[in-house]
Amino acid sequence: MISIPATYQDDEAIQKKRWVILIVLNLFTFMSTLDGSIVNIALPVLVKQLNLPVAQVEWVTTGYLMAICAVILLFGKLGDMAGKIRIFRIGTVVFIVGSLLCGLSTNLPFLIVSRVIQAVGASMTMANSQGIVTDIFPANERGKALGLIGTFVSLGSIAGPSLGGIIVSTLGWEYIFWVNVPIGLIAIVLGTKVLPKDLIRVKSKIDLPGSLLFSFFIITLFAGLLLGQQFGYSDGRIIAALAAAAVSFAVFLMVELRSSAPLLQLSLFKNTLFSLSILCAFLVFVANFCFNIISPFYAQNMLGLSPFYAGFLLMLFPISMVIIAPLSGALSDRIGSEFLTFAGLIVMVIAQFGLARLHEGSSVILVGLWIAMLGVGSGLFQSPNNSLIMSKVPRTLLGSAGSVNSLVRNVGMVVGITIATSILFNVMSSKAGYRVTGLVAGRPDIFLSGMHVVFMTSSAICLVSALLTGWRMITIRKSKRAHA
């Protein structure tokens, strides 16, 4: 049974505060997604300071994303059961504690453990923020509000290298984590004044078998993918990990189909528009994180820029996006989302292709042009696509749908990092004549060869997403004409 004494739309006091509530949600949305990528610009610094190969230091980024993916469906389910706002509040505190510990870390193992704590808090906020917005905002403003959540998600994901570069250069790598503490505390204080009590709770139970199986699937999948870069995918341990991931996912789906209270509501995927929008979101985050993991090394090691100036160059992506995305979200309420998502993907295809043609002597202006263009394309795509995803979901499943959307985004980030680094290392190894898992001193041509293949691959991924979106747009228009 579901107890719904009233709706937030009927409460005049809450409606007056709805945009302030959105600010609180967006602050944590921004910080939690920012921390998935902000470490990337510091990786070259950590490689030198900790004297570790790139493949090991990568776990600072991927460990965070892996932990989020492993538990985010659980917290989406808990949000529907215990209250989305309650779970969100707890997550904000856990996230800040994890951020503080990250900055205090003195070695790689402690830093990775701290990142996992941070990730648990981030997953609690990520899983429920979109559902809270959909609950609070009236239908005529929901697209704009969800678009802004989507904007801050993407902005946080992409702004990491640029903001991180400036912070690392001026304050030190610890402050890329400590900057979350004062901002987070302000958001918590503001949240205590404006966030309402939960109205919607679903009487259900925790799907413990599903939760354990899904976490095992995520850990074995990502461990196999990431360790495969270091030891090679022909290694027996890597094959065993990937096989365990495939088996556990198959068993997970069987358990969910039979469960009376499943962790993952598979019924969501019966809606073709929801499924296609989720798939396109996944592909775009894969492509963007190919750029995110490669671009700091290109800017610093190939163009010879300091982390400070590399950060400013990479800042063109989020700046372009923050200008375009709100306009795109508002425009989608007027003309629909299909054309805007398609146009954004086409712009991204062109930008990724342009990045694939860069070399050691490329003009910084040209590099900046392609980076800004990639931001414009992402801005056109993200807000309308997020509105499409959440507008097709019943109120009682908003927490689950929001967690699926966030899960897909974070899996896309990890897959993007894995694809980019795997392609990069394989091409570099082929050129060098021996196995390479890091930069080769005095051989920029080897890195550039790998980078070109990575960006051609990410351009192709965006093209696939554009074709799917184009097909969706044509199908919907035909359907409208048939019913006219």
C-alpha positions in Angstrom: 0.0 0.0 0.0 1.1 3.5 -0.7 0.2 6.4 1.6 -0.2 9.7 -0.3 -1.9 12.2 2.0 -1.2 15.1 -0.4 1.1 16.1 -3.2 3.9 18.7 -3.0 2.1 20.6 -5.8 -0.8 21.2 -3.5 1.4 22.7 -0.8 1.8 26.4 -1.4 4.7 26.9 1.0 6.7 24.1 -0.8 5.9 25.5 -4.2 7.3 28.9 -3.1 10.6 27.2 -2.2 10.8 24.8 -5.1 13.6 26.6 -7.0 15.6 26.9 -3.7 15.1 23.2 -3.2 16.4 22.6 -6.8 19.6 24.6 -5.9 20.2 22.4 -2.9 19.8 19.2 -5.1 21.9 20.7 -7.8 24.8 21.5 -5.5 25.2 17.9 -4.5 24.4 16.7 -8.0 27.3 18.9 -9.2 29.7 17.8 -6.5 29.0 14.1 -6.7 29.4 14.0 -10.4 32.3 16.4 -10.4 34.2 14.0 -8.1 33.9 11.3 -10.8 36.2 13.3 -13.1 38.0 16.0 -11.0 40.8 13.5 -10.2 41.6 13.0 -13.9 43.6 16.2 -14.1 45.5 15.3 -10.9 46.5 11.8 -12.3 49.8 13.0 -13.8 50.6 14.7 -10.5 49.7 11.6 -8.5 51.7 9.4 -10.8 54.8 11.5 -10.0 54.2 12.0 -6.3 53.2 8.4 -5.5 55.7 7.0 -8.1 53.0 4.7 -9.6 52.1 3.7 -13.1 49.0 5.3 -14.7 47.1 2.0 -14.7 47.2 1.8 -10.8 46.5 5.5 -10.1 43.4 5.2 -12.4 41.7 3.3 -9.5 41.3 6.6 -7.7 38.8 7.5 -10.4 37.4 4.1 -11.3 37.1 2.9 -7.7 34.7 5.8 -7.0 32.6 5.1 -10.0 32.6 1.4 -9.4 31.3 1.8 -5.8 28.5 4.2 -7.0 27.4 1.7 -9.6 27.4 -1.2 -7.1 25.0 0.4 -4.7 23.0 3.0 -6.6 20.0 0.7 -7.4 19.8 -0.2 -3.7 19.6 3.4 -2.7 17.0 4.1 -5.4 14.8 1.3 -4.0 15.4 2.5 -0.4 14.4 6.0 -1.5 11.0 4.7 -2.7 10.6 2.7 0.6 12.0 5.0 3.3 11.6 8.3 1.5 13.7 9.9 -1.2 14.4 13.1 0.8 15.5 11.1 3.9 18.0 9.0 1.9 19.2 12.2 0.1 19.9 13.9 3.4 21.9 10.9 4.8 23.9 10.8 1.6 25.0 14.4 1.9 26.6 13.8 5.3 28.3 10.6 4.1 29.7 12.3 1.0 31.2 15.2 3.0 32.9 12.8 5.5 34.3 10.8 2.5 35.6 14.1 0.9 37.4 15.1 4.1 39.1 11.7 4.4 40.2 11.8 0.8 42.1 15.0 1.4 43.8 13.5 4.5 45.0 10.4 2.6 48.7 9.8 2.6 48.9 6.6 0.4 46.9 5.0 -2.5 45.0 2.3 -0.5 43.7 4.9 2.1 42.7 7.2 -0.7 40.8 4.5 -2.5 38.9 3.5 0.7 38.0 7.1 1.3 36.8 7.4 -2.3 34.5 4.4 -1.7 33.0 6.1 1.4 32.5 9.3 -0.7 30.9 7.2 -3.4 28.3 5.7 -1.1 27.2 9.2 -0.1 27.2 10.3 -3.7 25.1 7.3 -4.8 22.5 8.1 -2.1 22.0 11.6 -3.5 22.3 10.7 -7.2 19.7 7.9 -6.9 17.0 10.2 -5.5 17.5 13.8 -6.7 15.7 13.3 -10.0 12.7 11.6 -8.3 12.5 14.5 -5.8 12.4 17.1 -8.6 9.7 15.1 -10.5 7.6 14.9 -7.3 7.9 18.6 -6.3 7.7 20.4 -9.6 4.4 20.8 -11.5 4.1 19.2 -14.9 4.5 22.5 -16.8 7.9 23.2 -15.2 9.1 19.6 -14.7 11.0 19.5 -18.0 12.9 22.6 -17.3 13.7 21.5 -13.7 14.8 18.0 -14.8 16.8 19.7 -17.6 18.7 21.7 -15.0 19.4 18.6 -13.0 20.7 17.0 -16.1 22.8 20.1 -16.9 24.5 20.0 -13.5 25.1 16.2 -13.8 26.8 16.7 -17.1 28.5 19.9 -16.0 29.9 18.2 -12.9 31.1 15.2 -15.0 32.9 17.4 -17.5 34.1 20.3 -15.4 36.3 18.1 -13.3 39.5 18.3 -15.4 39.3 22.1 -15.8 38.4 23.0 -12.2 40.8 20.3 -10.9 43.7 21.8 -13.0 43.2 25.2 -11.4 42.9 23.8 -7.9 45.8 21.4 -8.2 48.1 24.2 -9.5 47.1 26.8 -6.9 46.4 24.8 -3.7 47.5 21.1 -4.2 45.7 17.9 -5.1 44.1 17.5 -1.6 41.9 20.5 -2.2 40.1 18.9 -5.1 38.4 16.9 -2.3 38.3 19.5 0.5 36.5 22.0 -1.6 33.4 19.8 -1.2 33.3 20.3 2.6 32.4 24.0 2.9 30.0 23.9 -0.1 28.4 20.7 1.2 27.9 22.2 4.7 26.2 25.3 3.2 23.9 23.0 1.1 23.1 20.9 4.2 22.2 24.0 6.3 20.1 25.3 3.4 18.5 21.9 3.0 17.3 21.7 6.6 15.3 24.9 6.0 13.8 24.1 2.6 13.6 20.3 2.0 10.1 19.0 3.0 9.2 15.8 4.7 8.6 12.7 2.5 5.0 12.1 1.4 5.4 9.0 -0.7 6.7 5.7 0.7 6.2 2.3 -0.9 5.6 -0.6 1.5 8.1 -3.2 0.3 11.1 -5.1 1.4 14.8 -5.1 0.4 15.8 -7.4 -2.4 18.9 -8.8 -0.7 19.7 -11.5 -3.2 19.3 -9.0 -6.1 21.4 -6.4 -4.3 24.3 -8.9 -3.6 24.2 -10.3 -7.1 24.2 -6.8 -8.7 27.1 -5.6 -6.6 29.0 -8.8 -7.4 28.3 -8.3 -11.1 29.6 -4.6 -11.0 32.7 -5.4 -9.1 33.7 -8.4 -11.2 32.9 -6.6 -14.5 34.8 -3.5 -13.7 37.7 -5.3 -12.0 38.0 -7.5 -15.1 37.9 -4.6 -17.5 40.3 -2.4 -15.6 42.9 -5.0 -14.6 42.8 -6.3 -18.1 44.6 -3.1 -19.1 47.5 -4.0 -16.8 47.8 -7.7 -17.3 46.1 -8.2 -20.7 42.7 -9.7 -21.5 44.1 -13.1 -22.3 45.1 -13.5 -18.6 43.2 -16.4 -17.0 42.2 -14.3 -13.9 40.7 -11.6 -16.1 38.8 -14.1 -18.2 37.5 -15.7 -15.0 36.4 -12.3 -13.6 34.5 -11.4 -16.8 32.9 -14.8 -17.0 31.8 -14.4 -13.4 30.3 -11.0 -14.2 28.3 -12.5 -17.2 27.0 -15.4 -15.1 26.1 -13.2 -12.1 24.2 -10.7 -14.3 22.2 -13.5 -15.9 21.3 -14.9 -12.5 20.4 -11.4 -11.3 17.9 -10.9 -14.2 16.3 -14.3 -13.4 16.0 -13.4 -9.7 14.5 -10.0 -10.5 11.9 -11.5 -12.9 10.7 -13.8 -10.1 11.0 -11.4 -7.2 7.8 -9.8 -5.7 9.9 -6.7 -4.7 12.7 -6.5 -7.3 15.7 -4.2 -6.9 15.5 -3.3 -10.6 12.0 -2.6 -12.0 12.4 -4.4 -15.3 9.0 -3.2 -16.3 10.5 0.3 -16.9 12.3 -1.0 -20.0 9.0 -2.1 -21.6 8.6 1.6 -22.5 10.6 1.9 -25.8 11.1 5.6 -25.4 12.6 5.2 -21.9 14.9 2.4 -23.0 16.2 4.2 -26.1 16.8 7.4 -24.1 18.7 5.5 -21.5 20.8 3.7 -24.1 21.6 7.1 -25.8 22.6 8.6 -22.5 24.9 5.7 -21.8 26.6 6.0 -25.2 27.1 9.8 -24.8 28.8 9.3 -21.4 31.0 6.6 -22.8 32.1 9.1 -25.6 32.5 12.0 -23.2 34.7 10.0 -20.8 36.9 8.9 -23.6 37.6 12.6 -24.0 37.8 13.2 -20.2 40.5 10.7 -19.5 42.7 11.4 -22.6 42.4 15.3 -22.8 44.4 16.1 -19.6 47.4 14.1 -20.8 47.2 15.6 -24.3 47.0 19.2 -22.9 49.8 18.7 -20.4 52.2 16.3 -22.1 51.6 17.1 -25.8 50.8 20.8 -25.7 53.2 21.4 -22.8 50.6 23.3 -20.7 50.7 23.4 -16.9 47.8 21.9 -15.0 46.6 25.5 -14.4 46.4 26.4 -18.1 45.3 23.0 -19.1 42.4 23.4 -16.7 41.4 26.7 -18.4 41.6 25.1 -21.8 39.4 22.2 -20.8 37.0 24.6 -19.0 35.7 25.5 -22.5 33.6 22.3 -22.4 31.6 23.0 -19.3 31.3 26.8 -20.1 29.8 26.0 -23.5 27.6 23.4 -21.9 26.3 25.6 -19.1 25.3 28.2 -21.7 23.6 25.9 -24.1 21.9 23.3 -21.8 19.4 25.5 -20.0 18.4 27.0 -23.4 18.0 23.5 -24.8 16.0 22.3 -21.8 13.6 25.3 -22.0 13.3 24.9 -25.8 12.5 21.2 -25.5 9.3 22.2 -23.5 8.2 24.1 -26.6 9.3 22.0 -29.6 9.9 18.6 -28.1 13.1 16.8 -27.3 13.7 14.6 -30.3 15.2 17.1 -32.7 17.4 18.8 -30.1 18.9 15.4 -28.9 19.6 14.5 -32.6 21.2 17.9 -33.4 23.4 17.7 -30.2 24.7 14.3 -31.2 25.6 15.4 -34.7 27.6 18.3 -33.3 29.3 15.9 -30.9 30.2 13.5 -33.8 31.9 16.4 -35.7 33.7 17.7 -32.6 35.1 14.2 -31.7 36.3 13.8 -35.3 38.0 17.1 -35.1 39.8 16.0 -31.8 40.9 12.9 -33.6 42.9 15.1 -36.1 44.9 17.0 -33.4 48.7 16.6 -33.1 51.6 17.8 -31.0 51.8 21.1 -32.8 48.1 21.9 -33.0 47.0 25.5 -32.3 45.6 25.9 -28.8 42.8 28.0 -30.4 41.9 25.0 -32.7 42.0 22.6 -29.7 39.7 25.0 -27.8 37.3 25.3 -30.7 36.8 21.5 -30.8 36.5 21.3 -27.0 33.9 24.1 -27.0 32.0 22.4 -29.8 31.8 19.2 -27.9 30.3 21.1 -25.0 27.7 22.7 -27.2 26.7 19.3 -28.5 26.5 17.8 -25.0 24.4 20.8 -23.9 21.9 20.3 -26.7 21.6 16.6 -25.9 21.6 16.2 -22.1 18.7 18.3 -20.8 16.0 17.1 -23.4 17.1 13.5 -23.0 16.8 13.6 -19.2 13.4 15.1 -19.5 12.4 12.3 -21.9 13.6 9.6 -19.4 11.9 10.9 -16.3 8.6 12.0 -17.9 7.7 8.4 -18.8 7.8 7.0 -15.2 5.0 6.5 -12.6 5.4 8.5 -9.4 5.9 5.4 -7.3 8.9 4.3 -9.4 10.7 7.7 -9.6 13.4 6.7 -7.1 14.1 3.5 -9.1 14.0 5.3 -12.5 16.3 8.0 -11.2 18.8 5.4 -9.9 18.7 3.6 -13.2 19.4 6.8 -15.0 22.3 7.6 -12.7 23.6 4.0 -12.9 23.7 4.1 -16.6 25.5 7.4 -16.5 28.2 6.1 -14.1 28.6 2.8 -15.9 29.1 4.9 -19.1 31.9 6.8 -17.4 33.7 3.6 -16.3 33.2 2.0 -19.8 34.4 5.2 -21.4 37.6 5.2 -19.3 38.1 1.5 -19.9 37.6 1.8 -23.7 39.8 4.9 -23.9 42.7 3.5 -21.9 42.5 0.0 -23.4 42.6 1.4 -27.0 45.4 3.9 -26.0 47.6 1.2 -24.4 47.0 -1.3 -27.1 47.9 1.1 -29.9 50.9 2.5 -28.0 52.1 -1.1 -27.3 51.8 -2.0 -30.9 53.8 1.1 -31.9 56.4 0.7 -29.2 56.9 -3.1 -29.8 56.4 -3.9 -26.1 53.6 -3.7 -23.5 52.9 -0.1 -22.5 50.7 1.0 -19.6 51.8 4.7 -19.4 53.4 7.5 -21.3 56.7 6.7 -23.1 59.4 9.4 -22.5 60.5 11.1 -25.7 57.9 9.4 -27.9 54.9 11.8 -28.2 54.1 10.1 -31.6 53.2 6.9 -29.8 50.7 8.6 -27.5 49.2 10.6 -30.4 48.6 7.4 -32.5 46.6 6.0 -29.6 44.8 9.2 -29.0 43.7 9.4 -32.6 42.1 5.9 -32.5 40.4 6.7 -29.2 38.7 9.9 -30.6 37.7 8.1 -33.8 36.1 5.4 -31.7 34.2 8.0 -29.5 33.1 9.8 -32.7 31.7 6.5 -34.0 29.9 5.9 -30.6 28.2 9.3 -30.9 27.3 8.5 -34.5 25.5 5.3 -33.4 23.6 7.3 -30.8 22.7 9.9 -33.4 21.3 7.2 -35.7 19.2 5.7 -32.9 17.9 9.2 -32.0 17.2 10.0 -35.6 15.2 6.8 -36.0 13.3 7.7 -32.8 12.5 11.2 -34.2 11.2 9.8 -37.5 9.1 7.1 -35.8 7.5 9.6 -33.4 6.7 12.0 -36.2 5.1 9.2 -38.3 3.1 8.2 -35.3 1.8 11.7 -34.8 0.9 12.1 -38.4 -1.0 8.8 -38.3 -3.0 9.9 -35.3 -3.6 13.4 -36.7 
